[in-house]
Every structure is written in C-alpha cells, then in structure tokens.
C-alpha cells in the first residue's frame, strides 16, 4: 500500500480522524464513519458540500461550523466554487483558533478540485494568453467556461487554492469534470475517431497524474483522484470516463515518477448518485463487466457522492426534499412588491429615460432597461418545473440590471442626475431582491408537488417505520446504504439543513440489496 507523505502541521492525520470518529460515533447509527479508501483516514458518511458557500452569507459559515461540531469531518470544495470564495471561507474557519466544540485541523479531511476556468481563473488564463504563452491544452468549451488539466495550469491553481485555504498541503486534490474534453471534442468533431479522442484524453490524465505524484513527493498533496459526472454513463456514450483506464494511467504515472512497480496515490473518486441517477451503482460499464462502484471497492478507492438531493430525470431537476407550505399572506406580499417595483420603473421612465434614450443599445427593451415587474409577473413554466430560479437570478437578472445601471450612469449628462439616479437605483435594487425572494418562496409549491410524487413512489419500497421521515433523509439513506459509497456530500448551507441531514445518519441502513433494488425500481419508473 502506498504511503502518504509525512503530514504537515495543517493536514488531516489518520489517528486524528479516527479519534474524531470515536467521539461522535455513538450519536449515530452503524457505519456513520467509514475508511476513506486506502488513505488511512476515517471519514464521516455525510460530508459538507461547499458548492455555493461564500463570505457574503455568514449563515453558511455558521452551518459549516455546526456541521464540524456535530460530527461531519469531510469538506468538499473547488477552485471555482463562488469564484474561490468557498475555499476562503473554509480556510478562514479552519485557520482560526477554534472553540472547543470544533475539531482541530488534523481531524478534518479537506477535498478541493481543479480544472474549471471561470471568473478570476478565466482572467488569469486570458492574461497568460496576452503575455504570449497561455496554458497548454486549454479546452475552450464555452466563452464563459474553459477547462484545463495540464500540469502548468494545475501548478498555478494548486498554489492559489492553498493560499485561499491557508494550508501548506491539500488532503485530497481531484481533477474536476475532465470530461469537458469530450464535450468539446463532440461539438467540434461529431464524426471523428472517438477511440483516438479517448487515447488523447487518458494521455492528458496521465500527464496530470504525473504532476500530482510529484506534489505527493513534495508534500503539497496527500492523495488525488478524479471527480466526474460521467462515471456512471454507458460505455458507448461520448463523455463516458472509464475508471479502469484512469487507474491504468495513474499506475503509469506513478511508475514514471517513483519507479517501476510503484503504487499510485489515486485514492479518491467522486460522482453523482441519487434516486434517479443510479448509473455508478447499476451500469456495468467497466472492461471486466463491473460497475463503477464495484471496481472502486476492489481498487481500494474512497468514493464521494455529490448531488444526492438534486436528481435529473424526465428532463428536469427534482429537489429531493420537502418544502414549507406557502404562508397565507404570500400572495398579498408578492402583489405589493411587484406594484412597488412597477411604480419605481414608471418613475425611472419619467425622470431619467428621456435623457439617455438615444444612448441605449437597440433591443427589445432598449427604452425600458428596468422592466422586471412585468417579467417577474410572467415567469416561464421552465422555472416552475426545474430548480433553476437561483441560477437565472444570479446568472441573468442581477448582472443585466447592473449592466443597465452602468449604461444609464454613463449616459446621464449632469452630475445631479447621476446622483439622483444612484439613489433611485439603490431603492430599486432592494425592491428587485425582495420580489425575487418572494418569487423563490412561491416556486416551492411546484417543487413540493414534485417531491410529494417522488415520496409516494419511494415509500412502498422502504420499511414501514421509515416512510414518514422527511424525503431528504430517505433519499440520503438510500445512497448511504449503497455498497461502495464512502461519503455522501450534501449542500448543507443552512443550520436547519445540518440538523436534517445528520438525521439520516441516525437511521438504520438498508440492506445493500434493498438499496440497489430501490434504485432499480425508481429508475424503471422514471
């Protein structure tokens, strides 16, 4: 078995993680702490997924602190989560002198990921290009989303992640969705040689693994692996990522760095698994006919599961959780908020639009740059059926409002008008946010209907004593019971989510065959 390097002062230590598990295990059911593959660490079966955690929401830091105090000792983040903000929050919390209730750094396993080129990383990549060199083997998948796993990029990103996390070594470093290579290839070479593309992909992975083996030797990374959304796909799918071929690439990388016969430090893998997406547990897509999870177990890998409660099925995203019923006063509050928004927009039209009408770009709303009272009152059905509201809000609505405000500021000819507009805009932005929050609350009614339908299908497949538990706990329980799963990552960004999620650890696990049968049955029904 390969040995991790001597841990630094601020890294997870096997004996410390086992001590943490010993202090908390009696509060939960059997198997609440599990070996993380061959790393020697003991990991909580529930992990803290830090996908949308940032410093702008203190409650998220509070939720992380509570999770660590109550029994969670694995945190999963990435360089692109909230544009580096997720790593900063985690680093700040773990770096500070912790209260007695929180674990010490050596008891906590920190996982980060690398590969996405977005936000600040996109600017880094473009600056590098402007300087005349750029990062090699960049996958320019989309104007706002590139991807890279070349050692030159990995070296740059590892240093940035360590600085944000305030650490001198990462416990686990994962290549983050490298299958973007295949997505881009399919777009550019629809009729190309897929096997040739796969050979190039695994060559790139081996090169990345060689860099990571060097970082293991240098003491900056303890273990590494891959996080992929494609591990559970049928082998014929273009984006399919073969675990066996990754293991072969890692073996070759270890031999190149440490010498013939050296074992690799690829020890952790990550993928989605939930009630509707069961490919990693059921799809026999490995060369020997194994499933992804079966091969991972034989290879001694720790398996992290993401998206346990966000299930893709029937072309839509279903949140596997119950939602509170609408408050009786919700309709009246929304009407009032939209009416206030409409009055503010009419005020803009009367006071400011005439001065900048000839400076606005052409388009459907060229003369009405602030028109959200009408748009909010007529949301498309897609937002009701899919859990996409926050993405649309932060990815489209807020950025467009900010851009329009800048256009107006630049176009107003007088300083007093600009000051008056700035005051108007502060009030308007507050009204937009209040309306958006109410709309998000209202959309829960559609999500509630979908969740109830799932629970009605799930309940007959479970022991009667469990059927009245919250859907979120039942969905977590099924995944926790699947053989080969080490840790289920949940986005527990609110304090009440922490308590709800930990409730799943207190439930008796389903027999492995029953857990797999539940996944098969729901897959057949979906």
Secondary structure, DSSP 4 states (H G I P E B T S, - for coil): ---PPPP-TTS--HHHHHHHHHHHGGGS-TTSEEE-TTS--EEESEEEE-TT--TT-HHHHHHHHHHHHHT--EEE--TTGGGGHHHHHHHHHHHS---TTSPPGGG-EEEEEE-EE-HHHHHHHHHHHHTT---TT-EEEETTEEE---HHHHHHHHHHHHHHHT-SSEEEEEEE-TTHHHHHHHHH-TTS-HHHHHHHHHHHHHHHHHHHHHHHHHTSEEEEEEE-TTTTS-TTSTT---HHHHHHHHHHHHHHHH-TTPPP-EEEEEEE--SS--HHHH---STTS--HHHHHHHTT-EEEEE-SSEEEETTEEEE-S--PPPPTTHHHHHHHHHHHHHHHHHHHIIIIIHHHGGGSPSSTTTT-S--HHHHHTT--HHHHHSS-HHHHIIIIIHHHHHHHHHHHHHH--SHHHHHHHHHHHHHHHHHHHHHHHHHHHHHHHHHHHHHHHHHHHHHTTS-GGGTTS-HHHHHHHHHHTSTT--EEEE---SHHHHHHHHHHHTSPPPPHHHHHHHHHHHHHH-
